[in-house]
Amino acid sequence: MSELLQLAYAPEDANLAKLIGEKLNRNGYRTRICHGKVDPQEMVVCLISENTKRESLLNAEPWLSEQFDYSSYHNFRVLPLLPYHAKDGDIEEIWEEGLGEFYESLFSGEFKPYGWDLDDENAIVEFRRVLEEYE
C-alpha cells in the first residue's frame, strides 16, 4: 500500500496530527502535511478534535471554504477524522456535545466522518475499511 494521505489540521491539533501521522506511517501509508494546499487527486484526512477552533482550521486550511467547488473534481476525497480516547468518552457523546454540529458547519454531506479511538491498536483495520469506501 502506498496511497498518499494528506493531513489537514488546525495549529491547536499539531500534536494530534503528529500522532496520527506516525500511526499511519507505521501501517504502510505515506503522509504529507497539507499546509493549506491540497492535491484534489489524493485523499485528504482532515483532523477535527474537541480542541479544534473553526476559524483556526479555516485559516490553516483555506481550501475547506472552497470544498464544494473541489467536490466537483473527479475523485476529490476528504475524510474528516475525529480522533478520540474511548477512556475519556464515547464518540457518540462527543458528537452530540458539539463535534457533530462543528463537522456539519464545515463539510458537505458527501464526506462522512470517521471516529478513531486512539486507545485501540486495532483501529487501523477499520480505518482501512473506511478508506476503501472512498475508492
N, C-alpha and C positions, 0 to 999 in steps of 0.2 A: 504494500500500500504506500503510495507516495503522493496522495492528494494534498495540495496546499490548503491550509486553513488560515485565513486572515483573521487576526484577533483585533476586535474593536472594543474600546472601553473608555470610561471616564478616568481622569487622573486619580480620583479617590479609590479606584479599583485596581491600581497598578500592581499591588502585591498579589491580589487575587488573580490577575491576568498572568502574572509570572508563574504562579502555582498551576493554573490551568494549562498554560503553555508547556510546562515541564511534564505534566501528566500526559498530554497529547504526544509530545515528542518521544517519551518513553514507550508509547504504544504505537509507534510507527508513523505518526502524522508529521508533516512538515508544517511549521507555523511561522507566520510573519505578522508583525505588529502593523496595523493599518496606518497609524499616524495621520488620519484624516483622508487618506486616499485608498480607494478600493479598486480592484480589478473585477469588473462585473462578470468575468468568465470563471472566477474562482469563488469558492464558498467563503462567506464571511460569518464568523462566530462573534456575536455581539454580547458582551457580558453585561448583565444587569443584576445588581445586588440591592439589598436593603439600604446600602450606603450611597448608591448612585444618585447623583443630582441631575435632573433633566437638562438644565442649561449647560452644565459642565460636560455632559455627554454630547450634546449637540455642538458645543464649541470644539470639542476634541474630534468629533466625527461628523462634520457638516453634511456629508453625503446622506445622513439619516433624514434630513429635511427634504431631500430630493428623491427618496427611495421609491416614491410612486412612479417617477419618471424612469428610474432604473428598473423597476419591476417589469417594464415593458420590454427590456432587453431579454433576448433569448438566454435562458439558463441562469439568470441572476438569482442567487440563492443566499438568503440570510437566515441564520439560525440564532434566534435570541436565546442565550444561555443563562439560566438562573441558578447559579451555584449556591448551595446552602449546606448547612450541617444539620443532619437529622436530630442530633442531640439537642440542638437549640430550638427546634420546632419543625412541625410538619410543613411540607411545601404548600399544601392546600391552605393552611392557616396563614402562611406568609403571603400567599397570593391574595387571599381575602383581606388581609390587613393593609393592602395598598399596592403591592407589587403588580397585581393584575391590572389595576387602573393605570399605573405608570406604564406598563407594557402597551396597553391599548392606546395610550396617548402618543406612542412613538412608531408603532408598526402597523402595517396593513394586515388584515386578517389572513393573508396567504402565508405569512411567516409564523409558523407555530413555535411556541417556546418549549424549551426542554429544561426541566429541573434536574440538576446534577447534584446528588448527595456526595459531598466531598469526603465523607466518612466511609463510604462504600467503595472498597477497592475493585469491586466488580462492576461499578457503574459504567466503565468504558464499554462493556458489552452492549448495554442499552444505548449508549451514545452512538456506537457503530450502526446499530439498527435504525436509529433515528436519521442518521446521515444518509443511509441507503434510501430512505423515503424521499429525500431531496434529489436523488439522482434523476 
